[in-house]
Amino acid sequence: MEIKWEDNSVSGISFETLRKYCPCATCDEEREKQTDTYIPLFMLDQVSLDSIVPVGNYGITLTWKDGHSTGIYEYPYLLNLTEKWL
């Protein structure tokens, strides 16, 4: 996914990274249980988007094809993911 920021810069981030770092409480708890060497394996519907919906002026909610949609990706969080993982 490409994101165009207010300063007209563009960042890219993979759907796999977005799903791996989903900010919802359930996914956060799962990440805390894993070791540093854990690599999640996703089914296709877990990394395919159904929709992207703005949340106020501070973030977006992603609905994945498997129905998961509880995480709110705040814009600073997305920027951090693009800088850290790409």
Wavefront OBJ file of the C-alpha trace (Angstrom):
o trace
v 0.000 0.000 0.000
v 1.263 3.493 -0.794
v 0.573 6.409 1.529
v 0.878 10.021 0.415
v 1.586 12.272 3.412
v 0.719 15.953 3.941
v 4.239 16.983 2.854
v 3.662 15.127 -0.462
v 6.178 12.418 0.419
v 5.120 8.858 -0.389
v 5.749 5.741 1.703
v 5.071 2.116 0.932
v 4.094 -0.627 3.338
v 3.180 -4.241 2.649
v -0.142 -5.741 3.668
v 1.808 -8.432 5.522
v 3.525 -5.785 7.660
v 0.219 -4.023 8.312
v -1.378 -7.262 9.480
v 1.662 -8.385 11.487
v 1.618 -5.102 13.412
v -2.143 -4.680 13.718
v -2.611 -2.293 16.670
v -5.715 -3.948 18.149
v -5.570 -5.364 21.685
v -5.959 -8.981 20.531
v -3.057 -8.820 18.071
v -0.941 -6.856 20.552
v -1.411 -9.602 23.165
v -0.480 -12.272 20.615
v 2.718 -10.417 19.679
v 3.716 -10.143 23.351
v 3.538 -13.945 23.687
v 5.902 -14.584 20.756
v 9.680 -14.855 20.793
v 11.931 -12.584 18.727
v 12.379 -15.325 16.124
v 8.636 -15.843 15.564
v 7.536 -15.308 11.965
v 3.756 -15.361 11.453
v 2.358 -17.204 8.457
v -0.803 -15.657 7.071
v -3.528 -17.103 4.876
v -4.364 -15.048 1.781
v -7.596 -13.660 3.277
v -5.652 -12.446 6.321
v -3.473 -10.161 4.181
v -6.080 -9.090 1.614
v -7.983 -5.883 2.296
v -11.734 -5.550 2.014
v -11.880 -1.848 2.901
v -10.020 1.169 4.271
v -12.090 3.616 6.326
v -10.869 6.943 7.758
v -11.185 7.374 11.534
v -11.578 11.062 12.288
v -8.523 12.965 11.126
v -6.008 10.763 12.942
v -6.033 7.318 11.339
v -7.673 4.524 9.386
v -9.366 1.216 10.085
v -8.531 -1.675 7.795
v -11.032 -4.462 7.246
v -9.326 -7.643 6.134
v -10.999 -10.312 3.979
v -11.120 -12.630 7.013
v -13.318 -10.066 8.823
v -10.682 -8.705 11.218
v -11.220 -4.945 11.623
v -10.694 -3.865 15.219
v -7.349 -2.065 14.917
v -7.107 1.689 14.398
v -3.911 2.545 12.558
v -3.070 6.084 13.649
v -1.048 8.057 11.091
v 2.095 8.375 13.274
v 1.980 4.596 13.820
v 1.775 4.000 10.055
v 4.655 6.389 9.451
v 6.726 4.551 12.055
v 5.999 1.212 10.375
v 7.081 2.522 6.973
v 10.290 4.005 8.379
v 11.115 1.008 10.535
v 10.309 -1.881 8.228
v 10.904 -0.715 4.637
l 1 2 3 4 5 6 7 8 9 10 11 12 13 14 15 16 17 18 19 20 21 22 23 24 25 26 27 28 29 30 31 32 33 34 35 36 37 38 39 40 41 42 43 44 45 46 47 48 49 50 51 52 53 54 55 56 57 58 59 60 61 62 63 64 65 66 67 68 69 70 71 72 73 74 75 76 77 78 79 80 81 82 83 84 85 86
